[in-house]
Amino acid sequence: MSRKKFIDIGANLTDAMYQGVYYNRNHHVADIKNVIERSKEIGLEKIMITGGTLNESRKALELARTDPLLYSTAGFHPTRCLELEDDTEVKIQELIKLCHDNPDKVVAVGEFGLDYDRLEFCPKDVQLKNFTKQLEVAEQTRLPLFLHCRNAANDLLSILKTNHDRYTVGVVHSFDGHYNEAMSFINMGFYIGLNGCSLKTDDNLEVVRKLPVDKLMIETDCPYCEIKPSRTSFKFIQTKFESWTAKKMVKGRNEPCTIIQVLEVIAAIKEMDEQELADQLYANTIKVFFSSKK
């Protein structure tokens, strides 16, 4: 059992995969309880379940209520902002109410931001409008931001600078951009969230190597973003997991327990002691999302 303490800032635990459903077909029994138990065994003390729509944010909160380990976020993912086009004000107010009514569990506004790699799901103009609109939730709740950014750093930075008085602090999660982009966010007071998708290539690893440790957090973004054997970072992994049986992992489905692999990669490329790095990442995350929680 690991002595290290972890916080997974981004886990999509409401995904149907944890109910055993893949491509709309049932393949095994729901195993979310086993997933959570495995996360505790590896040293996870907190997991933030991400919300991507109003309904999903409600489901994330409902799941968070089942275990003291779990927390949730509330917001509309940029690729799903078309859902905000109807009854916009009503939905924004519902998000605000969800946050206000559940201060012990809802710890961030998001996942929201901009995604220019998947404009087929939501046009750029709609994303821009509804990202800015959701800052009303941050303004009213004073919760930290849980930001999504894909190939859109310039526009995201511009909006954040223009609206700097409407929010407090936050993280750009699943970061896979350039070093200068990361430092622009950091210089505005933001943190950078890293997962397997942040560690795919040599260029990715070089960016992470140069980033200040006191501005980093880690995550899995499960069931996605596992560190695959084809990734440059895979050679740095020390902890391996067995494939699925009744109480083991499903091959190809990421879980919070693999957060230890993210730590191992970052520690290796930064030539840091893993315990020291884990302690710093844990402290960073507590400071932003849990400083007011008992």
VOGU-3710 file (C-alpha; in Angstrom, 3 decimals, decimal comma):
1> msrkkfidig> 0,000/0,000/0,000  1,310/3,417/-0,934  2,298/5,882/1,777  1,643/8,700/-0,646  -1,541/10,757/-0,545  -3,288/11,651/-3,805  -6,136/13,833/-5,005  -7,543/13,093/-8,455  -8,866/16,454/-9,634  -10,625/15,009/-12,691
11> anltdamyqg> -12,487/11,690/-12,818  -15,518/11,005/-15,037  -17,002/8,439/-12,683  -20,549/8,959/-13,977  -19,446/7,478/-17,316  -21,443/4,428/-18,375  -18,266/2,333/-18,504  -18,343/2,106/-14,721  -21,806/0,603/-15,043  -20,400/-2,002/-17,419
21> vyynrnhhva> -21,836/-0,356/-20,552  -19,638/0,142/-23,637  -20,985/1,462/-26,948  -24,551/1,121/-25,607  -24,094/-2,572/-24,801  -23,799/-4,119/-21,360  -20,577/-6,123/-20,959  -20,243/-6,628/-17,204  -21,888/-5,736/-13,918  -21,486/-2,241/-12,492
31> diknviersk> -18,208/-2,100/-10,594  -17,952/1,508/-9,415  -17,620/0,338/-5,804  -14,565/-1,733/-6,693  -13,142/1,214/-8,611  -13,454/3,408/-5,538  -11,956/0,752/-3,264  -8,944/0,373/-5,570  -8,432/4,130/-5,449  -8,351/4,086/-1,651
41> eiglekimit> -5,827/1,240/-1,639  -3,391/3,242/-3,786  -3,599/6,286/-1,488  -6,315/8,478/-2,957  -7,920/10,668/-0,309  -10,153/12,778/-2,545  -11,605/12,413/-6,044  -13,337/15,206/-7,940  -16,078/13,853/-10,225  -16,449/16,139/-13,227
51> ggtlnesrka> -19,785/17,447/-14,445  -20,220/18,217/-18,152  -23,878/19,279/-18,297  -26,490/20,283/-15,730  -27,858/16,742/-15,585  -24,386/15,229/-15,385  -23,434/17,672/-12,637  -26,435/16,476/-10,656  -25,396/12,849/-11,198  -21,838/13,665/-10,145
61> lelartdpll> -23,148/15,199/-6,932  -25,422/12,220/-6,309  -22,448/9,868/-6,651  -20,288/12,133/-4,475  -22,866/11,766/-1,705  -22,176/8,008/-1,547  -18,625/8,249/-0,146  -16,619/10,790/1,897  -13,796/10,353/-0,640  -15,852/11,874/-3,456
71> ystagfhptr> -16,541/15,478/-4,490  -17,968/17,009/-7,652  -17,908/19,931/-10,079  -20,763/21,708/-11,871  -20,730/23,124/-15,379  -21,145/22,663/-19,134  -18,252/21,161/-21,093  -17,405/23,248/-24,192  -18,378/20,457/-26,574  -21,809/20,311/-24,927
81> cleleddtev> -22,568/24,008/-24,738  -25,354/23,682/-27,303  -27,421/22,440/-24,364  -27,101/25,924/-22,890  -28,719/27,534/-25,933  -32,202/26,708/-24,638  -33,368/28,103/-21,286  -29,917/29,570/-20,702  -30,795/31,700/-17,681  -32,750/28,900/-16,039
91> kiqeliklch> -29,828/26,486/-16,404  -27,286/28,995/-15,149  -29,410/29,639/-12,094  -29,769/25,888/-11,549  -25,988/25,521/-11,603  -25,664/28,328/-9,072  -28,295/26,708/-6,852  -26,569/23,328/-7,103  -23,350/24,911/-5,856  -24,976/26,997/-3,131
101> dnpdkvvavg> -27,049/24,096/-1,800  -24,135/21,656/-1,612  -21,039/23,522/-0,374  -19,676/20,402/1,304  -19,468/18,478/-1,976  -19,375/20,819/-5,003  -15,835/22,188/-5,082  -15,469/23,814/-8,519  -17,250/25,398/-11,481  -16,677/23,304/-14,583
111> efgldydrle> -15,692/21,407/-16,483  -15,947/24,356/-18,834  -13,776/26,279/-21,271  -12,971/26,035/-24,992  -12,275/23,099/-27,318  -11,317/23,961/-30,894  -10,304/20,388/-31,727  -13,926/19,202/-31,672  -15,942/21,992/-33,233  -18,205/19,395/-34,853
121> fcpkdvqlkn> -19,877/19,033/-31,450  -20,287/22,737/-30,742  -19,374/25,771/-32,915  -16,726/28,219/-31,744  -19,117/31,161/-31,329  -21,410/29,120/-29,091  -18,469/27,928/-26,990  -17,165/31,484/-26,554  -20,543/32,857/-25,585  -21,420/30,115/-23,133
131> ftkqlevaeq> -18,018/29,923/-21,502  -18,278/33,618/-20,698  -21,867/33,121/-19,556  -20,840/30,404/-17,091  -18,451/32,776/-15,378  -21,628/34,075/-13,739  -21,657/30,824/-11,752  -18,108/31,455/-10,561  -18,935/35,050/-9,743  -21,967/34,104/-7,672
141> trlplflhcr> -20,423/31,111/-5,872  -16,745/32,161/-5,653  -15,779/28,572/-6,367  -12,520/27,819/-8,210  -12,576/27,198/-11,962  -12,048/23,757/-13,483  -11,043/24,676/-17,032  -10,899/22,734/-20,288  -8,594/23,986/-23,074  -7,890/22,276/-26,385
151> naandllsil> -6,107/24,276/-29,081  -7,747/27,441/-27,749  -5,304/28,966/-25,259  -5,220/32,451/-26,785  -8,996/32,906/-26,688  -9,306/31,347/-23,244  -6,590/33,589/-21,837  -8,196/36,645/-23,417  -11,592/35,931/-21,848  -10,049/35,177/-18,459
161> ktnhdrytvg> -8,065/38,420/-18,517  -11,131/40,455/-19,473  -13,175/38,841/-16,693  -10,484/38,558/-14,022  -12,674/40,152/-11,350  -15,391/37,496/-11,769  -13,453/34,521/-10,415  -10,866/33,624/-7,794  -8,470/30,863/-8,842  -8,536/27,575/-10,721
171> vvhsfdghyn> -6,822/24,901/-12,782  -6,443/24,249/-16,502  -6,948/20,513/-16,437  -5,604/17,858/-18,833  -3,087/20,353/-20,179  -1,332/19,353/-23,410  -0,306/22,744/-24,787  2,952/24,648/-25,162  5,202/25,850/-22,356  4,514/29,547/-23,029
181> eamsfinmgf> 0,774/28,861/-22,868  1,136/27,066/-19,545  3,219/29,911/-18,135  0,647/32,470/-19,312  -1,998/30,643/-17,282  0,361/30,296/-14,321  1,262/33,984/-14,418  -2,462/34,730/-14,105  -2,603/32,620/-10,948  -3,853/29,355/-12,447
191> yiglngcslk> -2,572/25,845/-11,834  -1,882/23,204/-14,481  -3,537/19,764/-14,284  -1,610/16,829/-15,741  -2,747/13,350/-16,755  -1,831/10,703/-19,318  -2,912/12,946/-22,187  -0,436/15,551/-20,928  2,400/13,029/-21,181  2,121/11,514/-24,653
201> tddnlevvrk> 5,154/12,860/-26,518  8,722/14,000/-25,955  7,526/17,581/-26,450  4,854/17,087/-23,779  7,407/15,746/-21,340  9,765/18,635/-21,983  6,973/21,110/-21,192  6,142/19,321/-17,953  9,820/19,094/-16,993  10,093/22,897/-17,045
211> lpvdklmiet> 6,854/23,729/-15,196  7,066/24,857/-11,541  6,016/22,083/-9,166  4,148/24,459/-6,871  1,724/25,172/-9,726  0,888/21,585/-10,699  -1,902/19,130/-9,909  -2,493/15,592/-11,166  -5,504/13,683/-12,392  -6,563/10,676/-14,429
221> dcpyceikps> -9,508/12,043/-16,478  -10,691/8,446/-16,299  -12,055/6,411/-18,003  -9,948/8,184/-20,620  -6,308/9,368/-20,795  -4,554/6,235/-19,581  -0,806/6,074/-20,215  -0,635/3,561/-23,063  2,435/1,516/-24,041  2,732/3,589/-27,222
231> rtsfkfiqtk> 3,273/6,796/-25,205  6,731/8,201/-24,609  5,982/8,347/-20,887  5,150/4,644/-20,548  8,789/3,687/-19,945  8,782/5,676/-16,698  5,875/3,750/-15,144  6,793/1,477/-12,265  3,350/0,479/-10,966  1,452/-1,902/-13,244
241> feswtakkmv> -2,108/-3,144/-12,813  -3,629/-6,500/-13,744  -6,469/-6,727/-16,250  -10,052/-7,330/-15,236  -11,477/-10,107/-13,167  -14,354/-9,546/-10,761  -12,239/-7,214/-8,643  -9,526/-6,007/-10,999  -9,249/-3,346/-13,672  -10,931/-3,463/-17,082
251> kgrnepctii> -8,345/-3,382/-19,856  -8,493/-0,079/-21,728  -10,648/1,676/-19,105  -8,727/4,116/-16,962  -9,372/4,457/-13,225  -8,387/6,837/-10,408  -5,886/4,313/-8,996  -3,607/4,871/-12,014  -2,875/8,366/-10,713  0,260/6,827/-9,189
261> qvleviaaik> 1,554/6,291/-12,738  1,121/10,002/-13,522  3,149/10,793/-10,408  5,867/8,312/-11,380  6,278/9,831/-14,836  6,455/13,422/-13,568  8,899/12,477/-10,807  11,136/10,695/-13,333  11,309/13,520/-15,859  11,823/16,127/-13,124
271> emdeqeladq> 14,306/13,872/-11,300  12,389/14,354/-8,063  11,707/12,131/-5,093  8,220/10,696/-5,537  7,182/11,308/-1,938  8,326/14,928/-2,070  6,473/15,460/-5,347  3,307/13,773/-4,067  3,318/15,962/-0,959  3,664/19,133/-3,032
281> lyantikvff> 0,915/18,182/-5,480  -1,389/17,269/-2,600  -0,741/20,610/-0,884  -1,384/22,524/-4,112  -4,747/20,852/-4,571  -5,838/21,305/-0,960  -4,992/25,002/-1,194  -7,181/25,598/-4,246  -10,146/23,260/-3,781  -10,302/22,109/-0,167
291> sskk> -8,855/24,791/2,099  -12,331/25,600/3,439  -13,322/21,942/3,861  -12,878/20,132/7,148
//
